[in-house]
Amino acid sequence: MKKIKKAVIPAAGFGTRLYPASKVIKKEFFPIVDLDGMIKPIIQIIIEEAINSGVDEVCIIVREDEKSTFIKYFDDPLPPEFEKRINKLPWAVNESKRLSDLSKRLSYVVQKEQAGFGHAVYCAKDWVGDEPFLLLLGDHVYISNTETRCAKQIIDVFGRLGENVCAVMRTSEDMLHLYGTVGGRQLKGFPRVYEALEIKEKPTIEYAERHLQTDSIPLGEYLCFFGQYILMPDIFEYIKYLMDNNIKERGEIQLTSALDMARKQRGIFYVYETDGKRFDTGIPLSYANTVTEFIKRRK
């Protein structure tokens, strides 16, 4: 079974819902006190989720005008006077080394137009090549309920099944308008793993009640995407089909549509109910709740 060596993180959005702060601070750089007690931008926490789950390289999808922001944070040296002060603090020296080590694993691909999540993923096609990869959202962070990181959980499931597998979380029906949703059936012998029978982007409650019920999941709850995916490289073929035929949902090329095509073409598609919690930092109240929850759970 191939090792998951690469991760892709789309981060080219405008952060409109976090305006006006996002006018001067890109949403991926909003700060959070991480579980280790260090104040980090969201994007660093996401990158470390991938690296600490066994991934070797990370590609960040960016806008051309913001590429320098990422490079400045991860690669640029400190101003001499600031560096002199940092060097007097052992913990700060360690953090500087951490950033330097991360920078060596990062690559950047420019998304020339913001045409949807699926389009952003497609931008990484050449960088990914012909191998399965981990996909993480640029504004979601995670806390595992176990010693195993959320991304490592899904990587381990892929290691056993060798097929597309997406992380999901039980979500109440009043939140369906925010997430791609999966209806399926539990896979025998694989706890928390389901075979997807239908995938729909942000369904209505009425549609979900008719088509997206999952056995063993209580009424009023559904399996919604968690923001972590292990995808086979042919996903790019399905995204390209959507792009070539201008097939959009809500005016954008959606990854969820490509995932459902992959399910139909490959004949099988798995989802894994992650033992952990996702935090969407792209919404003001959710960002505030994320900061609070991370502080409560910090080591």
C-alpha positions, 0 to 999 in steps of 0.5 A: 500500500502506498504511503501518503507522502503529500498533503494539499491545503487550499488557502486562496479564499478571501475570508469575506465572513471575517471582514473587516479583520481579514482586510489586513490579516489573511484568515489563515493567519488568524492566531490560536493558542495551540494545544502545546501553548504556543500562539500560532496562525491557523495555517501552521496548526493545519500544516503540523496536523499533516506533518505530525501524521506522517506526511512529508510534503505540503502544497499550499494553494494561494493567490498570487498577491498573497504568496509572499505572505506565506513565504515571509512567515515561514521562510524570511529571517527575522529583523536583526533587532528582533532576532537578538531578543528572540535568541535570549528566549530558549522557547522562542529559539525552538519555535524559530527552528520549527518554522525553518523545518516546516518551510523546507517541506512547503511548496506553493501553487497559485490559483489564478481565479477563485472558481470553487473548492474543486477548482482549487484542488485541481490546481495541485494536479501537477504537484501531486502527480500519480499518487494518493494524497491528503487534502485538508481545508485551509480554515479548519483545525482539529482536536482528536479525542485520542492520542492519534491525530485526526489526519493520522486516523484517516491515513490509517484507514486508507492503509487498510482499505486502499481506496478514497476515504473521507473523514466525516462527523455526525452533524445535526440537520440544522447545519446541513446547509454548511457541509457536504453530506453523505448517506451510507451504510456501515462497513462490517468489520470496520468500526466507524467506517461507512460505504458511501451510497450518495454524496450531496453538497449542502443539501436541504433537510428535505433532501437529506431525509429522503436520500442521505439517511445512514443506518446506525445514525440517529434521526436528525443527524447526518454524516457531514464532511470533516475537512480531511480527505484521502483521495486517489489521483483520478479525482483530478479527472472528475474535477476536469470533467466538471470544469470542461463542461462548466458544471457548477453548484452555487456558481462554483466547481465543487469538490463534492460533485467530483467525489460523487463521480468518483464514487459512481465510477470506481464503484466504491467510496468510504467515509470514516467517522473521525474520533475527534472534533472539527473547528471551522475558523472561517465564521466569526462565532465559530472562530471565537469558539475555536479559540476557547476550546483550544485554550480549554484543552491545551496541555 
